[in-house]
Amino acid sequence: MITVKKELDETDKKILRGFSNGKTAKEISASIQISPHTISMRLREMKKYYVCKNIAQLILKCQGEL
């Protein structure tokens, strides 16, 4: 089985930085000009890819990329 490491794009990094700084999805969406729905979709995909149950686990796993 071939595994490919997914690198976070700049928007994903901004989303995770926002959550790590204690912002809500609504606050993050206003600051980076995307909808809160898009943020939740991106989070869902990142959690699935990195096999995380919550945002805290996701931030810990991606800490080196932020």
PDB file of N, CA, C and O in Angstrom:
ATOM      1  N   MET A   1       0.846  -1.188   0.000  1.00  0.00           N
ATOM      2  CA  MET A   1       0.000   0.000   0.000  1.00  0.00           C
ATOM      3  C   MET A   1       0.887   1.246   0.000  1.00  0.00           C
ATOM      4  O   MET A   1       1.825   1.349   0.791  1.00  0.00           O
ATOM      5  N   ILE A   2       0.592   2.157  -0.864  1.00  0.00           N
ATOM      6  CA  ILE A   2       1.340   3.405  -0.952  1.00  0.00           C
ATOM      7  C   ILE A   2       0.613   4.468  -0.140  1.00  0.00           C
ATOM      8  O   ILE A   2      -0.588   4.680  -0.309  1.00  0.00           O
ATOM      9  N   THR A   3       1.344   5.125   0.733  1.00  0.00           N
ATOM     10  CA  THR A   3       0.738   6.214   1.497  1.00  0.00           C
ATOM     11  C   THR A   3       1.378   7.521   1.072  1.00  0.00           C
ATOM     12  O   THR A   3       2.597   7.617   0.931  1.00  0.00           O
ATOM     13  N   VAL A   4       0.561   8.498   0.874  1.00  0.00           N
ATOM     14  CA  VAL A   4       1.025   9.814   0.458  1.00  0.00           C
ATOM     15  C   VAL A   4       0.733  10.778   1.603  1.00  0.00           C
ATOM     16  O   VAL A   4      -0.397  10.865   2.085  1.00  0.00           O
ATOM     17  N   LYS A   5       1.764  11.496   2.028  1.00  0.00           N
ATOM     18  CA  LYS A   5       1.560  12.455   3.108  1.00  0.00           C
ATOM     19  C   LYS A   5       0.910  13.708   2.539  1.00  0.00           C
ATOM     20  O   LYS A   5       1.437  14.345   1.626  1.00  0.00           O
ATOM     21  N   LYS A   6      -0.223  14.038   3.088  1.00  0.00           N
ATOM     22  CA  LYS A   6      -0.936  15.238   2.652  1.00  0.00           C
ATOM     23  C   LYS A   6      -0.362  16.424   3.399  1.00  0.00           C
ATOM     24  O   LYS A   6      -0.256  16.410   4.625  1.00  0.00           O
ATOM     25  N   GLU A   7       0.003  17.438   2.661  1.00  0.00           N
ATOM     26  CA  GLU A   7       0.462  18.658   3.301  1.00  0.00           C
ATOM     27  C   GLU A   7      -0.705  19.622   3.381  1.00  0.00           C
ATOM     28  O   GLU A   7      -1.525  19.708   2.467  1.00  0.00           O
ATOM     29  N   LEU A   8      -0.767  20.339   4.479  1.00  0.00           N
ATOM     30  CA  LEU A   8      -1.833  21.307   4.668  1.00  0.00           C
ATOM     31  C   LEU A   8      -1.614  22.500   3.749  1.00  0.00           C
ATOM     32  O   LEU A   8      -0.494  22.996   3.622  1.00  0.00           O
ATOM     33  N   ASP A   9      -2.681  22.955   3.111  1.00  0.00           N
ATOM     34  CA  ASP A   9      -2.541  24.179   2.328  1.00  0.00           C
ATOM     35  C   ASP A   9      -2.677  25.374   3.266  1.00  0.00           C
ATOM     36  O   ASP A   9      -2.976  25.214   4.449  1.00  0.00           O
ATOM     37  N   GLU A  10      -2.459  26.551   2.740  1.00  0.00           N
ATOM     38  CA  GLU A  10      -2.422  27.749   3.584  1.00  0.00           C
ATOM     39  C   GLU A  10      -3.748  28.002   4.301  1.00  0.00           C
ATOM     40  O   GLU A  10      -3.756  28.450   5.448  1.00  0.00           O
ATOM     41  N   THR A  11      -4.866  27.718   3.635  1.00  0.00           N
ATOM     42  CA  THR A  11      -6.170  27.914   4.267  1.00  0.00           C
ATOM     43  C   THR A  11      -6.361  26.959   5.440  1.00  0.00           C
ATOM     44  O   THR A  11      -6.865  27.360   6.489  1.00  0.00           O
ATOM     45  N   ASP A  12      -5.963  25.697   5.271  1.00  0.00           N
ATOM     46  CA  ASP A  12      -6.058  24.731   6.362  1.00  0.00           C
ATOM     47  C   ASP A  12      -5.217  25.183   7.550  1.00  0.00           C
ATOM     48  O   ASP A  12      -5.643  25.065   8.699  1.00  0.00           O
ATOM     49  N   LYS A  13      -4.044  25.692   7.276  1.00  0.00           N
ATOM     50  CA  LYS A  13      -3.172  26.178   8.348  1.00  0.00           C
ATOM     51  C   LYS A  13      -3.802  27.355   9.080  1.00  0.00           C
ATOM     52  O   LYS A  13      -3.738  27.432  10.307  1.00  0.00           O
ATOM     53  N   LYS A  14      -4.410  28.272   8.330  1.00  0.00           N
ATOM     54  CA  LYS A  14      -5.064  29.425   8.960  1.00  0.00           C
ATOM     55  C   LYS A  14      -6.220  28.977   9.845  1.00  0.00           C
ATOM     56  O   LYS A  14      -6.427  29.520  10.930  1.00  0.00           O
ATOM     57  N   ILE A  15      -6.970  27.985   9.377  1.00  0.00           N
ATOM     58  CA  ILE A  15      -8.096  27.461  10.164  1.00  0.00           C
ATOM     59  C   ILE A  15      -7.592  26.852  11.465  1.00  0.00           C
ATOM     60  O   ILE A  15      -8.122  27.150  12.535  1.00  0.00           O
ATOM     61  N   LEU A  16      -6.574  26.003  11.383  1.00  0.00           N
ATOM     62  CA  LEU A  16      -6.054  25.357  12.586  1.00  0.00           C
ATOM     63  C   LEU A  16      -5.400  26.352  13.534  1.00  0.00           C
ATOM     64  O   LEU A  16      -5.518  26.217  14.752  1.00  0.00           O
ATOM     65  N   ARG A  17      -4.710  27.351  12.985  1.00  0.00           N
ATOM     66  CA  ARG A  17      -4.123  28.393  13.839  1.00  0.00           C
ATOM     67  C   ARG A  17      -5.215  29.150  14.577  1.00  0.00           C
ATOM     68  O   ARG A  17      -5.067  29.467  15.757  1.00  0.00           O
ATOM     69  N   GLY A  18      -6.308  29.439  13.887  1.00  0.00           N
ATOM     70  CA  GLY A  18      -7.423  30.141  14.514  1.00  0.00           C
ATOM     71  C   GLY A  18      -8.002  29.355  15.676  1.00  0.00           C
ATOM     72  O   GLY A  18      -8.226  29.902  16.756  1.00  0.00           O
ATOM     73  N   PHE A  19      -8.244  28.061  15.452  1.00  0.00           N
ATOM     74  CA  PHE A  19      -8.775  27.231  16.538  1.00  0.00           C
ATOM     75  C   PHE A  19      -7.774  27.098  17.678  1.00  0.00           C
ATOM     76  O   PHE A  19      -8.163  27.080  18.846  1.00  0.00           O
ATOM     77  N   SER A  20      -6.494  27.005  17.352  1.00  0.00           N
ATOM     78  CA  SER A  20      -5.494  26.877  18.424  1.00  0.00           C
ATOM     79  C   SER A  20      -5.380  28.163  19.235  1.00  0.00           C
ATOM     80  O   SER A  20      -4.931  28.137  20.380  1.00  0.00           O
ATOM     81  N   ASN A  21      -5.785  29.290  18.646  1.00  0.00           N
ATOM     82  CA  ASN A  21      -5.792  30.564  19.366  1.00  0.00           C
ATOM     83  C   ASN A  21      -7.122  30.841  20.056  1.00  0.00           C
ATOM     84  O   ASN A  21      -7.327  31.928  20.596  1.00  0.00           O
ATOM     85  N   GLY A  22      -8.031  29.860  20.042  1.00  0.00           N
ATOM     86  CA  GLY A  22      -9.280  29.985  20.774  1.00  0.00           C
ATOM     87  C   GLY A  22     -10.405  30.680  20.026  1.00  0.00           C
ATOM     88  O   GLY A  22     -11.408  31.052  20.635  1.00  0.00           O
ATOM     89  N   LYS A  23     -10.260  30.866  18.713  1.00  0.00           N
ATOM     90  CA  LYS A  23     -11.320  31.512  17.940  1.00  0.00           C
ATOM     91  C   LYS A  23     -12.398  30.504  17.561  1.00  0.00           C
ATOM     92  O   LYS A  23     -12.151  29.299  17.511  1.00  0.00           O
ATOM     93  N   THR A  24     -13.585  31.012  17.297  1.00  0.00           N
ATOM     94  CA  THR A  24     -14.680  30.164  16.838  1.00  0.00           C
ATOM     95  C   THR A  24     -14.642  30.073  15.316  1.00  0.00           C
ATOM     96  O   THR A  24     -13.945  30.843  14.654  1.00  0.00           O
ATOM     97  N   ALA A  25     -15.396  29.127  14.773  1.00  0.00           N
ATOM     98  CA  ALA A  25     -15.456  28.973  13.319  1.00  0.00           C
ATOM     99  C   ALA A  25     -15.981  30.250  12.661  1.00  0.00           C
ATOM    100  O   ALA A  25     -15.537  30.631  11.578  1.00  0.00           O
ATOM    101  N   LYS A  26     -16.917  30.891  13.319  1.00  0.00           N
ATOM    102  CA  LYS A  26     -17.483  32.125  12.773  1.00  0.00           C
ATOM    103  C   LYS A  26     -16.431  33.239  12.717  1.00  0.00           C
ATOM    104  O   LYS A  26     -16.353  33.976  11.735  1.00  0.00           O
ATOM    105  N   GLU A  27     -15.634  33.353  13.765  1.00  0.00           N
ATOM    106  CA  GLU A  27     -14.577  34.369  13.789  1.00  0.00           C
ATOM    107  C   GLU A  27     -13.501  34.081  12.744  1.00  0.00           C
ATOM    108  O   GLU A  27     -13.010  34.992  12.076  1.00  0.00           O
ATOM    109  N   ILE A  28     -13.144  32.813  12.612  1.00  0.00           N
ATOM    110  CA  ILE A  28     -12.141  32.432  11.617  1.00  0.00           C
ATOM    111  C   ILE A  28     -12.669  32.699  10.215  1.00  0.00           C
ATOM    112  O   ILE A  28     -11.948  33.223   9.367  1.00  0.00           O
ATOM    113  N   SER A  29     -13.912  32.344   9.970  1.00  0.00           N
ATOM    114  CA  SER A  29     -14.484  32.539   8.633  1.00  0.00           C
ATOM    115  C   SER A  29     -14.519  34.012   8.250  1.00  0.00           C
ATOM    116  O   SER A  29     -14.297  34.357   7.089  1.00  0.00           O
ATOM    117  N   ALA A  30     -14.795  34.873   9.207  1.00  0.00           N
ATOM    118  CA  ALA A  30     -14.809  36.306   8.923  1.00  0.00           C
ATOM    119  C   ALA A  30     -13.410  36.824   8.613  1.00  0.00           C
ATOM    120  O   ALA A  30     -13.238  37.700   7.765  1.00  0.00           O
ATOM    121  N   SER A  31     -12.422  36.286   9.298  1.00  0.00           N
ATOM    122  CA  SER A  31     -11.060  36.799   9.095  1.00  0.00           C
ATOM    123  C   SER A  31     -10.422  36.306   7.804  1.00  0.00           C
ATOM    124  O   SER A  31      -9.589  37.008   7.231  1.00  0.00           O
ATOM    125  N   ILE A  32     -10.791  35.113   7.330  1.00  0.00           N
ATOM    126  CA  ILE A  32     -10.169  34.616   6.095  1.00  0.00           C
ATOM    127  C   ILE A  32     -11.135  34.566   4.912  1.00  0.00           C
ATOM    128  O   ILE A  32     -10.809  34.029   3.853  1.00  0.00           O
ATOM    129  N   GLN A  33     -12.306  35.124   5.102  1.00  0.00           N
ATOM    130  CA  GLN A  33     -13.277  35.300   4.010  1.00  0.00           C
ATOM    131  C   GLN A  33     -13.760  34.004   3.371  1.00  0.00           C
ATOM    132  O   GLN A  33     -13.853  33.911   2.147  1.00  0.00           O
ATOM    133  N   ILE A  34     -14.070  32.994   4.201  1.00  0.00           N
ATOM    134  CA  ILE A  34     -14.741  31.795   3.704  1.00  0.00           C
ATOM    135  C   ILE A  34     -15.902  31.509   4.648  1.00  0.00           C
ATOM    136  O   ILE A  34     -15.936  32.024   5.765  1.00  0.00           O
ATOM    137  N   SER A  35     -16.837  30.703   4.211  1.00  0.00           N
ATOM    138  CA  SER A  35     -18.023  30.463   5.025  1.00  0.00           C
ATOM    139  C   SER A  35     -17.720  29.491   6.178  1.00  0.00           C
ATOM    140  O   SER A  35     -16.813  28.666   6.076  1.00  0.00           O
ATOM    141  N   PRO A  36     -18.481  29.595   7.262  1.00  0.00           N
ATOM    142  CA  PRO A  36     -18.311  28.646   8.364  1.00  0.00           C
ATOM    143  C   PRO A  36     -18.564  27.200   7.924  1.00  0.00           C
ATOM    144  O   PRO A  36     -17.966  26.271   8.467  1.00  0.00           O
ATOM    145  N   HIS A  37     -19.438  27.017   6.954  1.00  0.00           N
ATOM    146  CA  HIS A  37     -19.709  25.685   6.420  1.00  0.00           C
ATOM    147  C   HIS A  37     -18.457  25.104   5.761  1.00  0.00           C
ATOM    148  O   HIS A  37     -18.157  23.922   5.925  1.00  0.00           O
ATOM    149  N   THR A  38     -17.737  25.929   5.025  1.00  0.00           N
ATOM    150  CA  THR A  38     -16.493  25.481   4.383  1.00  0.00           C
ATOM    151  C   THR A  38     -15.473  25.079   5.440  1.00  0.00           C
ATOM    152  O   THR A  38     -14.751  24.096   5.270  1.00  0.00           O
ATOM    153  N   ILE A  39     -15.415  25.832   6.520  1.00  0.00           N
ATOM    154  CA  ILE A  39     -14.495  25.493   7.608  1.00  0.00           C
ATOM    155  C   ILE A  39     -14.852  24.134   8.193  1.00  0.00           C
ATOM    156  O   ILE A  39     -13.966  23.309   8.420  1.00  0.00           O
ATOM    157  N   SER A  40     -16.126  23.890   8.438  1.00  0.00           N
ATOM    158  CA  SER A  40     -16.518  22.599   9.014  1.00  0.00           C
ATOM    159  C   SER A  40     -16.233  21.452   8.046  1.00  0.00           C
ATOM    160  O   SER A  40     -15.846  20.367   8.478  1.00  0.00           O
ATOM    161  N   MET A  41     -16.418  21.674   6.750  1.00  0.00           N
ATOM    162  CA  MET A  41     -16.108  20.640   5.761  1.00  0.00           C
ATOM    163  C   MET A  41     -14.614  20.336   5.740  1.00  0.00           C
ATOM    164  O   MET A  41     -14.211  19.173   5.713  1.00  0.00           O
ATOM    165  N   ARG A  42     -13.791  21.391   5.751  1.00  0.00           N
ATOM    166  CA  ARG A  42     -12.339  21.199   5.749  1.00  0.00           C
ATOM    167  C   ARG A  42     -11.874  20.485   7.011  1.00  0.00           C
ATOM    168  O   ARG A  42     -11.006  19.614   6.948  1.00  0.00           O
ATOM    169  N   LEU A  43     -12.446  20.850   8.159  1.00  0.00           N
ATOM    170  CA  LEU A  43     -12.095  20.182   9.410  1.00  0.00           C
ATOM    171  C   LEU A  43     -12.454  18.706   9.359  1.00  0.00           C
ATOM    172  O   LEU A  43     -11.668  17.853   9.770  1.00  0.00           O
ATOM    173  N   ARG A  44     -13.636  18.412   8.857  1.00  0.00           N
ATOM    174  CA  ARG A  44     -14.078  17.026   8.759  1.00  0.00           C
ATOM    175  C   ARG A  44     -13.101  16.204   7.905  1.00  0.00           C
ATOM    176  O   ARG A  44     -12.743  15.085   8.271  1.00  0.00           O
ATOM    177  N   GLU A  45     -12.674  16.765   6.771  1.00  0.00           N
ATOM    178  CA  GLU A  45     -11.740  16.064   5.893  1.00  0.00           C
ATOM    179  C   GLU A  45     -10.369  15.900   6.542  1.00  0.00           C
ATOM    180  O   GLU A  45      -9.750  14.843   6.427  1.00  0.00           O
ATOM    181  N   MET A  46      -9.891  16.947   7.227  1.00  0.00           N
ATOM    182  CA  MET A  46      -8.590  16.847   7.899  1.00  0.00           C
ATOM    183  C   MET A  46      -8.635  15.820   9.016  1.00  0.00           C
ATOM    184  O   MET A  46      -7.696  15.039   9.173  1.00  0.00           O
ATOM    185  N   LYS A  47      -9.730  15.808   9.808  1.00  0.00           N
ATOM    186  CA  LYS A  47      -9.853  14.841  10.893  1.00  0.00           C
ATOM    187  C   LYS A  47      -9.893  13.416  10.347  1.00  0.00           C
ATOM    188  O   LYS A  47      -9.314  12.504  10.938  1.00  0.00           O
ATOM    189  N   LYS A  48     -10.576  13.226   9.222  1.00  0.00           N
ATOM    190  CA  LYS A  48     -10.652  11.906   8.612  1.00  0.00           C
ATOM    191  C   LYS A  48      -9.267  11.472   8.114  1.00  0.00           C
ATOM    192  O   LYS A  48      -8.862  10.329   8.329  1.00  0.00           O
ATOM    193  N   TYR A  49      -8.548  12.373   7.455  1.00  0.00           N
ATOM    194  CA  TYR A  49      -7.235  12.037   6.895  1.00  0.00           C
ATOM    195  C   TYR A  49      -6.222  11.734   7.995  1.00  0.00           C
ATOM    196  O   TYR A  49      -5.480  10.756   7.906  1.00  0.00           O
ATOM    197  N   TYR A  50      -6.190  12.567   9.027  1.00  0.00           N
ATOM    198  CA  TYR A  50      -5.224  12.399  10.107  1.00  0.00           C
ATOM    199  C   TYR A  50      -5.723  11.490  11.229  1.00  0.00           C
ATOM    200  O   TYR A  50      -5.040  11.326  12.239  1.00  0.00           O
ATOM    201  N   VAL A  51      -6.907  10.899  11.062  1.00  0.00           N
ATOM    202  CA  VAL A  51      -7.525   9.972  12.012  1.00  0.00           C
ATOM    203  C   VAL A  51      -7.574  10.601  13.409  1.00  0.00           C
ATOM    204  O   VAL A  51      -6.941  10.124  14.351  1.00  0.00           O
ATOM    205  N   CYS A  52      -8.335  11.672  13.507  1.00  0.00           N
ATOM    206  CA  CYS A  52      -8.516  12.392  14.771  1.00  0.00           C
ATOM    207  C   CYS A  52      -9.998  12.456  15.102  1.00  0.00           C
ATOM    208  O   CYS A  52     -10.843  12.519  14.209  1.00  0.00           O
ATOM    209  N   LYS A  53     -10.304  12.439  16.385  1.00  0.00           N
ATOM    210  CA  LYS A  53     -11.688  12.519  16.814  1.00  0.00           C
ATOM    211  C   LYS A  53     -12.137  13.943  17.088  1.00  0.00           C
ATOM    212  O   LYS A  53     -13.333  14.235  17.079  1.00  0.00           O
ATOM    213  N   ASN A  54     -11.168  14.842  17.334  1.00  0.00           N
ATOM    214  CA  ASN A  54     -11.550  16.214  17.642  1.00  0.00           C
ATOM    215  C   ASN A  54     -10.472  17.190  17.175  1.00  0.00           C
ATOM    216  O   ASN A  54      -9.405  16.784  16.715  1.00  0.00           O
ATOM    217  N   ILE A  55     -10.767  18.459  17.301  1.00  0.00           N
ATOM    218  CA  ILE A  55      -9.864  19.497  16.816  1.00  0.00           C
ATOM    219  C   ILE A  55      -8.561  19.513  17.608  1.00  0.00           C
ATOM    220  O   ILE A  55      -7.497  19.764  17.043  1.00  0.00           O
ATOM    221  N   ALA A  56      -8.634  19.249  18.908  1.00  0.00           N
ATOM    222  CA  ALA A  56      -7.426  19.254  19.736  1.00  0.00           C
ATOM    223  C   ALA A  56      -6.419  18.209  19.247  1.00  0.00           C
ATOM    224  O   ALA A  56      -5.227  18.499  19.139  1.00  0.00           O
ATOM    225  N   GLN A  57      -6.887  17.016  18.956  1.00  0.00           N
ATOM    226  CA  GLN A  57      -5.998  15.968  18.420  1.00  0.00           C
ATOM    227  C   GLN A  57      -5.422  16.387  17.080  1.00  0.00           C
ATOM    228  O   GLN A  57      -4.242  16.162  16.810  1.00  0.00           O
ATOM    229  N   LEU A  58      -6.243  16.990  16.247  1.00  0.00           N
ATOM    230  CA  LEU A  58      -5.803  17.419  14.927  1.00  0.00           C
ATOM    231  C   LEU A  58      -4.700  18.488  15.052  1.00  0.00           C
ATOM    232  O   LEU A  58      -3.699  18.434  14.338  1.00  0.00           O
ATOM    233  N   ILE A  59      -4.885  19.428  15.934  1.00  0.00           N
ATOM    234  CA  ILE A  59      -3.885  20.480  16.131  1.00  0.00           C
ATOM    235  C   ILE A  59      -2.564  19.866  16.616  1.00  0.00           C
ATOM    236  O   ILE A  59      -1.491  20.260  16.158  1.00  0.00           O
ATOM    237  N   LEU A  60      -2.644  18.910  17.538  1.00  0.00           N
ATOM    238  CA  LEU A  60      -1.423  18.259  18.033  1.00  0.00           C
ATOM    239  C   LEU A  60      -0.691  17.506  16.920  1.00  0.00           C
ATOM    240  O   LEU A  60       0.535  17.568  16.832  1.00  0.00           O
ATOM    241  N   LYS A  61      -1.440  16.797  16.072  1.00  0.00           N
ATOM    242  CA  LYS A  61      -0.815  16.047  14.999  1.00  0.00           C
ATOM    243  C   LYS A  61      -0.196  16.950  13.937  1.00  0.00           C
ATOM    244  O   LYS A  61       0.804  16.591  13.316  1.00  0.00           O
ATOM    245  N   CYS A  62      -0.788  18.115  13.732  1.00  0.00           N
ATOM    246  CA  CYS A  62      -0.326  19.018  12.670  1.00  0.00           C
ATOM    247  C   CYS A  62       0.556  20.136  13.208  1.00  0.00           C
ATOM    248  O   CYS A  62       0.902  21.054  12.465  1.00  0.00           O
ATOM    249  N   GLN A  63       0.918  20.077  14.461  1.00  0.00           N
ATOM    250  CA  GLN A  63       1.656  21.162  15.100  1.00  0.00           C
ATOM    251  C   GLN A  63       2.941  21.524  14.363  1.00  0.00           C
ATOM    252  O   GLN A  63       3.285  22.703  14.278  1.00  0.00           O
ATOM    253  N   GLY A  64       3.641  20.558  13.839  1.00  0.00           N
ATOM    254  CA  GLY A  64       4.887  20.823  13.112  1.00  0.00           C
ATOM    255  C   GLY A  64       4.688  21.584  11.815  1.00  0.00           C
ATOM    256  O   GLY A  64       5.601  22.270  11.356  1.00  0.00           O
ATOM    257  N   GLU A  65       3.504  21.475  11.215  1.00  0.00           N
ATOM    258  CA  GLU A  65       3.219  22.143   9.947  1.00  0.00           C
ATOM    259  C   GLU A  65       2.679  23.551  10.122  1.00  0.00           C
ATOM    260  O   GLU A  65       2.679  24.336   9.174  1.00  0.00           O
ATOM    261  N   LEU A  66       2.219  23.881  11.324  1.00  0.00           N
ATOM    262  CA  LEU A  66       1.646  25.193  11.558  1.00  0.00           C
ATOM    263  C   LEU A  66       2.770  26.146  11.805  1.00  0.00           C
ATOM    264  O   LEU A  66       2.535  27.333  12.030  1.00  0.00           O
TER     265      LEU A  66
END
